[in-house]
Structure formats: C-alpha cells, structure tokens
Amino acid sequence: MGKVVFIGAGPGDPELLTVKAKNRLEEADVVLYAGSLVNPEVLKWARKDAEIVNTASLTLEEITDIMIKRAKEGKLVARLKSGDFSIYGALIEEIWALEDAGVPYELVPGITAAIGAASVLGIELTLPKISQTVIITRASGAVPMEGSIKDYAPHLMKGASMAIYTGVQLIDKVVRELKEGGVPDDMPVVVVYKATWPDQKIIRGTVGDIAQKVKAEKITKDSMILVGKIADPSRYKDQIRSSVYDPSHAHSFRPKKKEH
C-alpha cells in the first residue's frame, strides 16, 4: 500500500514550498495538481518519470479514484493544492474518500494567499494596538454560504482586518456589503492579483474607490482583497509599538529592569 500526501503548493512562487513539501514532491510517483490555480513551475521539483495529472477539469470522484487506485498500487501520490489546503482547499471530501478506501495519507501545509499578499505588500495582518483579529472570508455569487461579508464587516470598526478570497470578480458586491455593514468610504483596501507570481499587480485604494480601480485594471480573478486599517499602516506610524519589544514592558524572557 502506498499513500497520498496532500501538499500546500503556496500562493505562486515555487520557491515558497516548504522543505518537506519539496522533498515529498521529489519522491512522488504520481502528482495531481490543480492546474487552474497551482503555478506549473512547482512541477519542476517532480521526478522526470512521475505521472502528472492536471485535475482542473476533473470531478471529485475522478480525482479520488486516481489517488486511491495509484496508492493501492503501492505508489506515493502527491496531491498539490494551491496556497494551504486548510483554507478553501476542498480538502475534507478527499480525505473522507481516502479513509473510506483505507488509504493512508499525510498533510504538508503551505502558505495561503492572504499571507503571500501581505508579504509582497510588506504589511502585517495584525498591528499592535490597532488590529488584533483577522477575519478570513470569501465572496460568492452562486454558492450558498452561511454568513456574509456584510455580517462580519462591523468587526472592521472594532480592531479586525479582513482577508477576502474569491471576491475580485464580485468587487461591486464586496464593496456594497462592506458599506451595508457600516464600513466608511475611507477604509483602506488593497487588492493583490497573483501574489508572488511574476505578473502580480497591486491595487491600493479605499472602500470608496477600489471597485473603480480594479475594473480599470481589468482584473477578474486570482486576487486577494485585504480590508482594514492594516491595509495602510502608514496612517498609524506614530501609534504602533509592540509591547513585546518595548523596554518598559517586562515578560518571562526579559524581566523588568531595576531603576537606579
């Protein structure tokens, strides 16, 4: 019996795979990757004789059938998913299929798009004294979901930031729901198209003008929307100071200094 290794392929740059992910990919007999989302350059780490399967046009059943069959042939199967499979990765359905078939599996996490976007922007998704909570959500035009951007938008006014997946093609709806949730027009927003890819684009704006700017760039997919005070930290330059590194703040690794 072989096994299936689920690998988070990261946001785009193939060098953002973890060392463990690269090692497993190099060992795999079979590689299944989501060709619509995973950068094919990641496949350069695969063996030359590995069986490569692009799953972009396949159904869940077709994908799991391949994984189960190959694993039962004694092969190591690498299942590449974009970003990190634990965030909008459609992971659990595939795990259930493997468990039902008695096929062992391993999980190797990756870097999700929100982290990739923050890194290319040079920002934090949390800021000391400004934003302590990150809301990860998505926009949907047809797929039913519980909770909407409008439902969570009020938290942006209470020290939260928001990372919105699959929303750029619905940018008008995203903006409308943010406004309906009480977010003002001057709230900073950044849209990052294909973060860490060679053709990435960064669009900076506010709730009031981001839709117009996105449309002007003709961006309709593969983007992360970051909303909140963290999207423009320069506004708070004189207010931010981490207590962990503040000399007046003591903790277990740095006791308070005695005054002389």
C-alpha positions, 0 to 999 in steps of 0.5 A: 500500500502506498499513500497520498500526501496532500501538499500546500503548493503556496500562493505562486512562487515555487520557491515558497514550498516548504522543505518537506513539501519539496522533498515529498514532491521529489519522491512522488510517483504520481502528482495531481495538481490543480492546474487552474490555480497551482503555478506549473513551475512547482512541477519542476521539483517532480521526478522526470518519470512521475505521472502528472495529472492536471485535475482542473477539469476533473470531478471529485470522484475522478480525482479520488479514484486516481489517488486511491487506485495509484496508492493501492498500487503501492505508489506515493501520490502527491496531491498539490493544492494551491496556497494551504489546503486548510483554507478553501482547499476542498480538502475534507471530501478527499480525505473522507474518500481516502479513509473510506478506501483505507488509504493512508495519507499525510498533510504538508501545509503551505502558505495561503494567499492572504499571507503571500499578499501581505508579504509582497505588500510588506504589511502585517495582518495584525498591528499592535494596538490597532488590529488584533483579529483577522477575519478570513472570508470569501465572496460568492455569487452562486454558492450558498454560504452561511454568513456574509461579508456584510455580517462580519464587516462591523468587526472592521470598526472594532480592531479586525482586518479582513482577508477576502478570497474569491471576491475580485470578480464580485468587487461591486458586491464586496464593496456594497456589503462592506458599506451595508455593514457600516464600513466608511468610504475611507477604509483602506483596501488593497487588492493583490492579483497573483501574489508572488507570481511574476505578473502580480499587480497591486491595487491600493485604494479605499472602500470608496474607490477600489471597485473603480480601480480594479475594473480599470485594471481589468482584473477578474480573478486570482486576487486577494482583497485585504480590508482594514486599517492594516491595509495602510499602516502608514496612517498609524506610524506614530501609534504602533509599538509592540509591547513585546519589544518595548523596554518598559514592558517586562515578560518571562524572557526579559524581566523588568529592569531595576531603576537606579 
